[in-house]
């Protein structure tokens, strides 16, 4: 007999009783329920159900029949799909019985002479199939090691679309916590969120992301209580490795996240460092209102629009106000200030606040990688304090070796100092952690171009466009490749496409006009540019186009414009038309000193 709650299920007859009262359940739904309840906590795939209940040759009415069975079972149990207590639906996979189960299965009989029986069996096996084959039965190969993992978006089963921020926040938190494990490579949020509503099979998703295992699950928020179900699946075999359901009060949510991470690391058999173990063992209670404001803030920041970034920043300010001692809230606020600074003009106000928030976070928690990354961003792109920039970014990587944005920034810092092998290695690592981020693939393509690796540059730029056709960098890099080949019309075609998807990029056409000697078109574009309000972005392109035209006095005037654009120091190394001549000008060493950069090597 299988017992769960007030129900009893006879696995032999399929009879279901509630508090002793027999319930009406048709044979097929009864078979499905017996199969699910006899494997509590396990994922039972739709294919397994089909073979067990309908037979392996049945295909035509299977989907409709199974959906009907699940509906009948839920009706009998009083279960709801959006707040499941017994049968959990797992899109792309099947179903799982999530209620605690008790069974009356008797223990197996012990043989009278166990050693003799084992000896006879062993001798028979050796005689029948040979020593080598028999030994293979006993010396099974260990299960494949899992060194890489993707956390797919946890599903919102709360029945309230407004709770999406909460399930996304759970996904983000698990990615962040797992990313701190040094012996595990974890795919970033940007690349996994594209799978939120997909029906693609898990093995296919794992292949696309290049991982050994996938963690997925669901979240139900009910007032101040949270129910989370998580399962770990081996990618190559689609084999279920572990599953568990948790129910906690909101103030214990951080401890719940740590528990899930500990269970995952145990199942994938990775070795935790003492610092990692200590962090997972400690999680102070959190004010639910603080966590709510934090999650809503990060949810809006991740949408990455100007309006959402501003909204997210306000939520993060609320989180800090509610709990000034919460390091995570201060780190989120620092990121918010960086994100709302869409121009250097906004940086003058936002980045000092970002630095203050990140510094406070570090004081509260010296091991918070996100805060170190924010300090590295401010030190490098704004303060031109390169030693501090490297120190903070390398600290972020030390604390969270699966943080792709940290590798992205260190890549550009290395490129600035001419360390191209290190720059490309960092960017490749960032792309491996975030394979579907066009920022990673597009700019890695540009670094390949710098090194003359044109086939890889072309493939990377085209890959960036395939991932995000509305992102301009891929078109820009393809244009630069054509320009370097002297194919200026082709280059302009790609530059215009970049401008089409992002109008702020229309000034890049001036690079091709200037190098091709098409002065009339270059000056027409420059006149249009001069009609724009002066800001750090337009000043940068005024500098670049004047340099491409050989007009160095004007180029240096705009090179000195403040507040500077983030790209400005990279004039030291950018292989763009006109910038080589700019670097050869006797005034350039003074500009390098102003930016705290070493002189160019001869």
C-alpha positions as CSV (number, residue, x, y, z in Angstrom):
1,X,0.0,0.0,0.0
2,X,1.2,3.5,-0.8
3,X,0.1,6.2,1.6
4,X,0.4,10.0,1.1
5,X,-1.6,12.5,3.3
6,X,-5.1,11.2,3.8
7,X,-4.9,9.0,0.7
8,X,-4.1,5.3,0.3
9,X,-3.3,3.7,-3.1
10,X,-3.2,0.0,-3.7
11,X,-0.5,-0.5,-6.4
12,X,-1.9,-4.0,-7.3
13,X,-5.5,-3.0,-8.0
14,X,-5.1,0.8,-8.5
15,X,-7.8,1.5,-5.9
16,X,-7.5,5.0,-4.4
17,X,-9.1,5.7,-1.0
18,X,-9.4,9.0,0.9
19,X,-9.7,8.6,4.7
20,X,-10.9,5.1,4.0
21,X,-13.5,6.0,1.4
22,X,-13.0,4.5,-2.1
23,X,-12.7,7.1,-4.8
24,X,-13.7,6.6,-8.4
25,X,-10.7,6.5,-10.7
26,X,-10.6,5.0,-14.2
27,X,-8.0,2.2,-15.0
28,X,-5.6,4.4,-17.1
29,X,-5.5,7.3,-14.6
30,X,-5.0,4.7,-11.8
31,X,-2.0,3.2,-13.7
32,X,-0.5,6.6,-14.2
33,X,-1.0,7.5,-10.5
34,X,0.6,4.2,-9.3
35,X,3.6,4.8,-11.6
36,X,4.1,8.3,-10.3
37,X,3.5,7.6,-6.6
38,X,5.8,4.5,-6.7
39,X,8.6,6.8,-7.7
40,X,8.2,9.8,-5.3
41,X,10.5,12.8,-6.0
42,X,11.6,11.3,-9.3
43,X,10.9,12.7,-12.7
44,X,8.8,10.3,-14.7
45,X,9.1,11.2,-18.4
46,X,6.1,11.3,-20.8
47,X,7.9,8.5,-22.7
48,X,8.1,6.3,-19.7
49,X,4.4,6.8,-19.0
50,X,3.5,6.0,-22.6
51,X,5.4,2.7,-22.5
52,X,4.1,1.7,-19.1
53,X,0.4,2.6,-19.6
54,X,-0.3,2.7,-23.3
55,X,2.5,0.5,-24.7
56,X,5.5,1.4,-26.8
57,X,3.5,1.3,-30.1
58,X,0.9,3.8,-29.2
59,X,1.4,7.3,-30.4
60,X,-1.7,8.8,-32.0
61,X,-3.9,9.6,-28.9
62,X,-1.2,9.5,-26.3
63,X,-0.8,13.2,-25.6
64,X,-4.6,13.8,-25.3
65,X,-5.0,10.6,-23.2
66,X,-2.2,11.5,-20.8
67,X,-3.5,15.0,-20.3
68,X,-6.9,13.6,-19.5
69,X,-5.4,11.1,-17.0
70,X,-3.5,13.9,-15.2
71,X,-6.6,16.0,-15.1
72,X,-8.6,13.1,-13.6
73,X,-5.9,12.3,-11.0
74,X,-5.8,16.0,-9.9
75,X,-9.5,16.1,-9.6
76,X,-9.5,13.0,-7.4
77,X,-6.7,14.4,-5.2
78,X,-8.0,18.0,-5.1
79,X,-4.7,19.1,-6.6
80,X,-4.1,22.3,-8.7
81,X,-1.4,22.5,-11.5
82,X,-0.4,26.0,-10.5
83,X,-0.1,25.2,-6.8
84,X,0.7,21.5,-6.9
85,X,0.7,19.4,-3.7
86,X,0.9,16.0,-5.3
87,X,1.5,16.0,-9.1
88,X,4.0,18.5,-10.5
89,X,4.2,19.2,-14.2
90,X,7.7,19.6,-15.6
91,X,7.6,21.2,-19.0
92,X,9.9,19.5,-21.6
93,X,10.1,16.5,-19.3
94,X,7.1,14.9,-17.6
95,X,5.7,14.7,-14.1
96,X,6.8,14.2,-10.6
97,X,5.0,13.1,-7.4
98,X,6.1,15.6,-4.8
99,X,4.2,14.6,-1.7
100,X,5.8,12.5,1.1
101,X,5.1,8.8,0.6
102,X,4.9,5.8,3.0
103,X,4.8,2.2,1.7
104,X,4.2,-1.2,3.2
105,X,6.8,-3.0,1.1
106,X,8.2,-5.9,3.2
107,X,12.0,-6.2,3.5
108,X,13.5,-8.7,1.0
109,X,14.1,-12.3,2.3
110,X,17.7,-13.0,3.4
111,X,19.1,-16.2,1.8
112,X,20.0,-19.0,4.2
113,X,23.7,-19.1,3.1
114,X,24.4,-15.8,1.5
115,X,28.1,-16.3,0.9
116,X,27.6,-19.7,-0.7
117,X,24.9,-18.3,-3.0
118,X,27.2,-15.4,-4.0
119,X,30.0,-17.8,-4.7
120,X,27.8,-20.0,-6.9
121,X,26.5,-17.0,-8.8
122,X,30.0,-15.6,-9.3
123,X,31.4,-19.0,-10.6
124,X,28.4,-19.3,-13.0
125,X,29.0,-15.8,-14.3
126,X,32.7,-16.4,-14.8
127,X,32.1,-19.7,-16.5
128,X,29.5,-18.3,-18.8
129,X,30.9,-15.0,-19.9
130,X,34.6,-15.1,-19.0
131,X,36.6,-13.4,-16.3
132,X,37.0,-10.1,-18.1
133,X,33.3,-9.6,-18.7
134,X,32.3,-10.8,-15.2
135,X,34.8,-8.4,-13.7
136,X,33.1,-5.6,-15.6
137,X,29.9,-6.3,-13.7
138,X,31.7,-5.6,-10.4
139,X,34.1,-2.9,-11.5
140,X,31.5,-0.5,-12.9
141,X,32.9,2.8,-14.2
142,X,32.1,5.7,-11.9
143,X,29.4,8.0,-13.2
144,X,30.7,10.8,-15.4
145,X,32.1,13.8,-13.6
146,X,30.1,17.0,-13.8
147,X,32.2,20.1,-14.2
148,X,29.7,22.4,-15.8
149,X,26.1,23.4,-15.0
150,X,23.3,25.5,-16.2
151,X,20.4,26.7,-14.0
152,X,17.4,27.0,-16.2
153,X,14.8,29.6,-15.3
154,X,12.7,28.4,-12.4
155,X,9.0,28.4,-13.3
156,X,6.5,30.6,-11.5
157,X,3.8,28.2,-10.2
158,X,2.2,30.8,-8.0
159,X,-0.7,31.5,-10.4
160,X,0.2,35.2,-10.4
161,X,2.2,36.6,-13.3
162,X,3.3,39.5,-11.0
163,X,5.4,36.9,-9.1
164,X,7.6,36.3,-12.1
165,X,10.2,38.6,-10.5
166,X,10.4,36.2,-7.5
167,X,11.0,33.0,-9.6
168,X,13.6,34.9,-11.7
169,X,15.2,36.1,-8.5
170,X,15.5,32.5,-7.3
171,X,17.1,31.5,-10.6
172,X,19.6,34.5,-10.3
173,X,20.4,33.7,-6.7
174,X,21.2,30.1,-7.4
175,X,23.4,31.1,-10.4
176,X,25.2,33.6,-8.3
177,X,25.8,31.2,-5.4
178,X,26.9,28.3,-7.7
179,X,29.2,30.6,-9.6
180,X,31.3,31.0,-6.5
181,X,32.2,27.3,-6.6
182,X,35.7,27.2,-8.1
183,X,35.5,23.6,-9.4
184,X,32.2,24.2,-11.3
185,X,31.6,26.2,-14.4
186,X,28.2,27.8,-14.3
187,X,26.4,29.5,-17.3
188,X,25.3,33.1,-16.8
189,X,21.8,34.4,-16.5
190,X,21.9,36.2,-19.9
191,X,22.3,32.9,-21.7
192,X,19.9,30.7,-19.7
193,X,16.9,33.1,-19.7
194,X,16.3,32.5,-23.4
195,X,15.0,29.0,-22.4
196,X,12.3,30.3,-20.0
197,X,9.3,29.2,-22.2
198,X,11.0,26.8,-24.5
199,X,9.8,23.2,-25.1
200,X,13.3,22.2,-26.3
201,X,14.5,18.9,-24.7
202,X,17.0,19.2,-21.9
203,X,19.8,17.3,-23.7
204,X,19.6,19.7,-26.6
205,X,19.7,22.7,-24.3
206,X,22.7,21.3,-22.5
207,X,24.5,20.7,-25.8
208,X,23.8,24.3,-26.9
209,X,25.1,25.6,-23.6
210,X,28.0,23.2,-23.4
211,X,27.2,21.8,-19.9
212,X,27.2,18.4,-18.2
213,X,24.1,18.9,-16.1
214,X,21.0,21.1,-15.8
215,X,19.3,22.4,-12.7
216,X,15.6,23.3,-13.1
217,X,12.6,23.8,-10.8
218,X,9.6,25.8,-9.8
219,X,8.7,28.3,-7.2
220,X,5.3,28.9,-5.4
221,X,4.9,32.0,-3.4
222,X,2.0,32.1,-1.0
223,X,2.1,35.1,1.3
224,X,5.1,34.7,3.6
225,X,5.7,31.1,2.6
226,X,7.8,29.8,-0.3
227,X,7.7,26.4,-1.8
228,X,10.6,25.5,-4.1
229,X,11.1,22.3,-6.0
230,X,14.5,21.6,-7.7
231,X,15.9,18.8,-9.7
232,X,19.3,18.0,-11.2
233,X,19.5,16.2,-14.5
234,X,22.6,14.7,-16.2
235,X,22.7,16.2,-19.7
236,X,24.2,13.3,-21.7
237,X,21.7,10.6,-20.5
238,X,18.7,12.8,-19.4
239,X,19.1,10.9,-16.2
240,X,17.5,12.3,-13.0
241,X,20.3,12.8,-10.4
242,X,18.5,14.4,-7.5
243,X,15.3,16.2,-6.7
244,X,13.9,17.8,-3.6
245,X,11.1,20.0,-2.5
246,X,11.4,22.7,0.2
247,X,9.0,24.9,2.1
248,X,10.2,27.8,4.1
249,X,9.2,31.2,5.6
250,X,10.4,34.2,3.6
251,X,12.9,35.2,6.3
252,X,14.7,31.9,5.7
253,X,15.0,32.2,2.0
254,X,18.8,32.7,1.9
255,X,19.3,29.6,4.0
256,X,17.0,27.7,1.6
257,X,19.1,28.8,-1.4
258,X,22.3,27.7,0.4
259,X,20.8,24.3,1.1
260,X,19.9,23.8,-2.5
261,X,23.5,24.8,-3.5
262,X,25.0,22.4,-1.0
263,X,22.8,19.5,-2.2
264,X,23.7,20.3,-5.9
265,X,27.5,20.4,-5.1
266,X,27.1,17.1,-3.2
267,X,25.4,15.4,-6.1
268,X,27.9,16.6,-8.7
269,X,30.7,15.6,-6.4
270,X,32.7,18.8,-6.6
271,X,35.1,19.7,-3.8
272,X,34.2,22.8,-1.8
273,X,37.0,25.1,-0.5
274,X,36.8,26.0,3.2
275,X,35.7,29.5,2.3
276,X,32.9,28.1,0.1
277,X,31.7,25.8,2.8
278,X,31.7,28.5,5.4
279,X,29.7,30.8,3.2
280,X,27.1,28.1,2.5
281,X,26.9,27.3,6.2
282,X,26.0,30.8,7.2
283,X,22.9,32.7,6.1
284,X,21.4,35.3,8.4
285,X,17.6,35.8,8.3
286,X,16.6,38.5,6.0
287,X,13.8,41.0,6.3
288,X,11.2,39.8,3.7
289,X,10.4,43.4,2.7
290,X,14.1,44.0,2.1
291,X,14.4,40.9,0.0
292,X,11.2,41.8,-1.9
293,X,12.6,45.2,-2.8
294,X,16.0,43.7,-3.8
295,X,14.4,41.1,-6.1
296,X,12.1,43.6,-7.7
297,X,15.1,46.0,-8.2
298,X,17.3,43.3,-9.9
299,X,14.3,42.1,-12.0
300,X,13.9,45.6,-13.5
301,X,17.7,46.1,-13.9
302,X,17.9,42.8,-15.9
303,X,15.4,44.2,-18.4
304,X,18.1,46.7,-19.3
305,X,15.8,49.5,-20.6
306,X,16.3,53.0,-19.4
307,X,12.9,53.1,-17.8
308,X,13.3,49.7,-16.1
309,X,16.9,50.6,-14.9
310,X,15.5,53.7,-13.2
311,X,12.7,51.8,-11.7
312,X,15.1,49.1,-10.5
313,X,17.4,51.7,-8.9
314,X,14.5,53.0,-6.8
315,X,13.6,49.5,-5.5
316,X,17.3,49.0,-4.6
317,X,17.3,52.3,-2.7
318,X,14.3,51.0,-0.8
319,X,16.1,47.7,0.0
320,X,19.1,49.6,1.5
321,X,16.8,51.9,3.4
322,X,15.0,48.9,4.9
323,X,18.2,47.2,5.9
324,X,21.3,49.3,5.8
325,X,23.4,46.4,7.1
326,X,22.6,44.2,4.1
327,X,25.6,43.9,1.9
328,X,23.7,42.3,-1.0
329,X,21.4,45.3,-1.2
330,X,24.3,47.7,-1.3
331,X,26.0,45.7,-4.1
332,X,22.7,45.7,-6.1
333,X,22.5,49.5,-5.6
334,X,26.0,49.9,-6.9
335,X,25.1,48.0,-10.0
336,X,22.0,50.1,-10.4
337,X,23.9,53.3,-10.3
338,X,26.3,52.0,-13.0
339,X,23.4,50.8,-15.2
340,X,21.5,54.1,-15.1
341,X,24.6,56.0,-16.2
342,X,23.9,55.6,-19.9
343,X,26.4,58.4,-20.8
344,X,29.5,59.8,-19.2
345,X,27.5,62.9,-18.4
346,X,25.3,60.8,-16.1
347,X,28.4,59.1,-14.7
348,X,29.6,62.3,-13.0
349,X,26.6,61.9,-10.7
350,X,26.1,58.1,-10.6
351,X,29.5,56.6,-10.5
352,X,30.6,58.2,-7.2
353,X,27.4,56.9,-5.7
354,X,28.1,53.5,-7.2
355,X,31.6,53.5,-5.7
356,X,30.2,54.5,-2.3
357,X,27.5,51.7,-2.4
358,X,30.0,49.0,-3.5
359,X,32.6,50.1,-0.9
360,X,29.9,49.8,1.8
361,X,29.0,46.3,0.5
362,X,32.7,45.3,0.8
363,X,32.9,46.6,4.3
364,X,29.8,44.5,5.3
365,X,30.9,41.5,3.3
366,X,34.5,41.4,2.0
367,X,33.8,38.3,-0.1
368,X,31.0,39.8,-2.3
369,X,32.3,39.5,-5.9
370,X,29.6,41.7,-7.4
371,X,30.7,44.7,-5.3
372,X,34.4,44.1,-6.3
373,X,33.4,44.0,-10.0
374,X,31.6,47.4,-9.6
375,X,34.6,48.9,-7.9
376,X,36.8,47.6,-10.8
377,X,34.4,49.2,-13.3
378,X,34.6,52.6,-11.6
379,X,38.3,52.5,-11.1
380,X,39.0,51.6,-14.8
381,X,36.5,53.3,-17.0
382,X,36.1,56.4,-14.9
383,X,39.0,57.1,-12.6
384,X,41.8,55.7,-14.8
385,X,43.3,54.0,-11.8
386,X,44.5,50.9,-13.6
387,X,46.2,49.2,-10.6
388,X,42.9,49.4,-8.6
389,X,40.9,48.3,-11.6
390,X,42.9,45.2,-12.0
391,X,42.9,44.5,-8.3
392,X,39.2,44.7,-7.9
393,X,38.4,42.8,-11.1
394,X,40.8,40.0,-10.2
395,X,39.3,39.9,-6.7
396,X,35.9,39.4,-8.3
397,X,37.2,36.6,-10.4
398,X,38.8,35.0,-7.4
399,X,35.5,35.1,-5.5
400,X,33.3,34.1,-8.4
401,X,35.2,32.3,-11.1
402,X,32.0,32.0,-13.2
403,X,31.3,35.7,-13.5
404,X,31.5,36.5,-17.2
405,X,31.3,40.3,-16.9
406,X,34.5,40.3,-14.8
407,X,36.4,38.4,-17.5
408,X,34.9,40.9,-20.0
409,X,36.3,43.9,-18.2
410,X,39.7,42.3,-17.5
411,X,39.9,41.4,-21.2
412,X,39.6,45.1,-22.1
413,X,42.0,46.2,-19.5
414,X,44.6,43.7,-20.7
415,X,44.0,44.8,-24.3
416,X,44.6,48.4,-23.3
417,X,48.1,47.5,-22.1
418,X,48.8,45.4,-25.2
419,X,48.5,42.0,-23.6
420,X,46.5,40.5,-26.4
421,X,46.9,36.7,-25.6
422,X,45.6,37.4,-22.1
423,X,42.8,39.7,-23.4
424,X,41.6,37.1,-25.9
425,X,41.8,34.3,-23.3
426,X,39.7,36.3,-20.8
427,X,37.1,37.1,-23.5
428,X,36.9,33.5,-24.6
429,X,36.4,32.5,-21.0
430,X,33.6,35.1,-20.7
431,X,32.0,33.8,-23.9
432,X,32.2,30.2,-22.6
433,X,30.3,31.3,-19.5
434,X,27.8,33.4,-21.4
435,X,27.6,31.9,-24.9
436,X,24.4,33.7,-26.0
437,X,25.4,37.2,-25.0
438,X,26.0,39.3,-28.1
439,X,28.3,41.6,-26.1
440,X,30.7,38.7,-25.4
441,X,30.6,37.2,-28.9
442,X,30.6,40.5,-30.8
443,X,33.6,42.2,-29.0
444,X,35.6,39.0,-28.9
445,X,35.3,39.1,-32.7
446,X,36.8,42.6,-32.7
447,X,39.8,41.3,-30.7
448,X,40.3,38.5,-33.1
449,X,40.3,41.2,-35.9
450,X,43.0,43.1,-34.0
451,X,45.2,40.0,-34.2
452,X,44.5,39.3,-37.9
453,X,42.4,36.2,-37.1
454,X,39.8,37.2,-39.7
455,X,38.0,33.8,-40.1
456,X,37.4,33.7,-36.3
457,X,36.5,37.4,-36.3
458,X,34.0,36.9,-39.1
459,X,32.4,33.9,-37.5
460,X,32.2,35.6,-34.2
461,X,30.6,38.8,-35.6
462,X,28.1,36.7,-37.6
463,X,27.3,34.7,-34.5
464,X,26.6,37.9,-32.5
465,X,24.2,39.0,-35.2
466,X,22.5,35.6,-35.2
467,X,22.1,35.8,-31.4
468,X,20.8,39.4,-31.4
469,X,20.0,40.9,-34.8
470,X,19.3,44.2,-33.1
471,X,22.7,44.5,-31.5
472,X,25.1,46.7,-33.6
473,X,28.6,45.4,-32.7
474,X,28.5,42.4,-35.1
475,X,27.7,44.6,-38.1
476,X,30.4,47.1,-36.9
477,X,33.1,44.4,-36.8
478,X,32.1,43.0,-40.2
479,X,32.4,46.5,-41.6
480,X,35.9,47.0,-40.1
481,X,37.0,43.7,-41.6
482,X,35.8,44.9,-45.1
483,X,37.4,48.2,-44.6
484,X,40.7,46.7,-43.7
485,X,40.5,44.7,-47.0
486,X,39.9,48.0,-48.9
487,X,36.3,47.1,-49.7
488,X,34.8,50.4,-48.5
489,X,31.4,50.1,-50.1
490,X,30.9,46.7,-48.4
491,X,32.1,48.2,-45.2
492,X,29.6,51.0,-45.5
493,X,26.8,48.5,-46.0
494,X,27.6,46.9,-42.6
495,X,28.1,50.3,-40.9
496,X,24.7,51.5,-42.2
497,X,23.2,48.3,-40.9
498,X,24.7,49.0,-37.5
499,X,23.1,52.5,-37.7
500,X,19.8,51.0,-38.7
501,X,19.5,48.8,-35.6
502,X,21.0,51.5,-33.3
503,X,20.9,55.1,-34.7
504,X,23.6,56.3,-32.3
505,X,26.1,54.2,-34.3
506,X,25.6,56.1,-37.6
507,X,28.8,58.0,-37.0
508,X,30.9,54.9,-37.6
509,X,30.4,55.5,-41.3
510,X,32.9,58.4,-41.0
511,X,35.7,55.9,-40.5
512,X,35.2,54.4,-44.0
513,X,34.6,57.8,-45.7
514,X,37.8,59.2,-44.2
515,X,40.1,56.3,-45.1
516,X,38.6,55.9,-48.5
517,X,39.3,59.6,-49.2
518,X,35.6,60.4,-49.7
519,X,36.0,63.8,-48.2
520,X,32.6,65.2,-49.3
521,X,30.6,62.4,-47.7
522,X,32.8,62.4,-44.6
523,X,32.3,66.2,-44.1
524,X,28.6,65.9,-44.7
525,X,28.4,63.3,-41.9
526,X,30.7,65.4,-39.7
527,X,28.4,68.4,-40.3
528,X,25.4,66.3,-39.2
529,X,27.4,65.2,-36.2
530,X,28.3,68.8,-35.3
531,X,24.6,69.6,-35.3
532,X,24.1,67.1,-32.4
533,X,24.3,68.1,-28.7
534,X,27.9,67.7,-27.5
535,X,28.3,64.7,-25.2
536,X,30.9,62.1,-24.5
537,X,29.7,59.8,-27.3
538,X,29.5,62.4,-30.0
539,X,32.8,63.9,-28.9
540,X,34.5,60.5,-29.2
541,X,33.2,60.2,-32.8
542,X,34.2,63.8,-33.7
543,X,37.7,62.9,-32.6
544,X,37.7,59.6,-34.6
545,X,36.4,61.1,-37.8
546,X,38.7,64.2,-37.7
547,X,41.6,61.7,-37.2
548,X,40.4,59.6,-40.2
549,X,40.4,62.9,-42.2
550,X,43.9,63.7,-41.0
551,X,42.7,66.8,-39.1
552,X,44.8,66.3,-36.0
553,X,44.2,69.7,-34.3
554,X,40.5,69.0,-34.2
555,X,41.0,65.4,-33.3
556,X,43.1,66.4,-30.2
557,X,40.5,69.1,-29.2
558,X,37.8,66.4,-29.0
559,X,40.2,63.9,-27.5
560,X,40.4,66.2,-24.5
561,X,36.7,66.6,-24.1
562,X,35.3,66.0,-20.6
563,X,33.5,64.1,-19.3
564,X,35.3,61.5,-21.3
565,X,33.7,58.5,-22.9
566,X,34.5,55.0,-21.5
567,X,36.3,54.0,-24.7
568,X,38.7,57.0,-24.7
569,X,41.8,55.3,-23.2
570,X,41.6,52.6,-25.8
571,X,42.6,55.1,-28.4
572,X,46.1,53.9,-27.3
573,X,45.6,50.6,-29.1
574,X,42.4,50.7,-31.3
575,X,43.4,49.7,-34.9
576,X,40.9,52.1,-36.5
577,X,41.5,54.4,-39.5
578,X,43.2,57.6,-38.5
579,X,44.1,56.6,-35.0
580,X,47.6,55.4,-36.0
581,X,48.4,58.9,-37.2
582,X,46.9,60.3,-34.0
583,X,49.2,58.1,-31.9
584,X,52.3,59.3,-33.9
585,X,51.5,62.9,-33.2
586,X,54.0,64.5,-30.7
587,X,51.1,65.6,-28.5
588,X,49.9,62.1,-27.9
589,X,52.4,61.1,-25.1
590,X,50.9,63.9,-22.9
591,X,47.4,62.4,-23.4
592,X,48.7,59.0,-22.3
593,X,50.1,60.5,-19.1
594,X,46.8,62.3,-18.5
595,X,45.1,58.9,-18.7
596,X,47.7,57.3,-16.4
597,X,48.9,55.0,-19.3
598,X,52.5,54.1,-20.1
599,X,54.1,55.4,-23.3
600,X,53.8,53.4,-26.5
601,X,56.6,51.0,-27.3
602,X,58.6,51.7,-30.4
